[in-house]
């Protein structure tokens, strides 16, 4: 399989969530930087670091195959030359489950690094976000804030 | 009160955790960027954004005053010109409580932005990290990885 090059952090994020929804382990791992200092925190989990721990955790999560639709909401993004940080809500919707029994949204902080092979993920930190989402001043549309 | 200038992201992080341990609201808020796009996720909480929501949340947490010692462990740090990302474990120790009844460690992702007024925090995402910490390849000593 050829390794994709992500020209922007947003491209890497799109591929990350596409792989997550489809339970595509190889697609998912192609988003991560080839670096032992990558960090991944799943909801209610401890910190995983390095390629082996991160791959193993997604392999377990993906073992049952796709069962939920995933939408990404309320992105806040800030981008430097080398690093980009996105904060998002992940909303999983299970088709056969009633609205009131759907899982709580997840809040995630995603950090991307510009590498020689395009933008890659170096940190994914996700945790359950109970209660109503913020009635927030956070910008949810438009291009990310870019630092110069 | 004069506003401190933090020459490095690590200086901002030191002030953040010093304020957190001492329950010092003004010290804490001096670490945050003066930006409506700041994001704060407390353990088991939803996303807060903007100065007002973030200040109010720390004011509530600090209302009872300091009662725990705080140590920061296993930092993984990556720094660009404008953004720096630190992943740490926060370990709170309550003096009058037995070792086995101490709170679980917290894993936190902290993001700092280089502003005209020094380095400031723009994201703090914290969540409980149950179970044993990673037996990790993550570097826990030495200077942060700096991007060029």
Interface residues (C-beta under 8 A of the other chain):
Chain A: X36 X37 X39 X41 X43 X44 X45 X46 X47 X48 X49 X50 X53 X74 X76 X78 X80 X81 X82 X83 X84 X85 X87 X89 X107 X109 X111 X113 X122 X123 X125 X127 X128 X129 X130 X131 X132 X133 X134 X136 X137 X138 X139 X145 X147
Chain B: X36 X37 X39 X41 X43 X44 X45 X46 X47 X48 X49 X50 X53 X74 X76 X78 X80 X81 X82 X83 X84 X85 X87 X89 X107 X109 X111 X113 X122 X123 X125 X127 X128 X129 X130 X131 X132 X133 X134 X136 X137 X138 X139 X145 X147
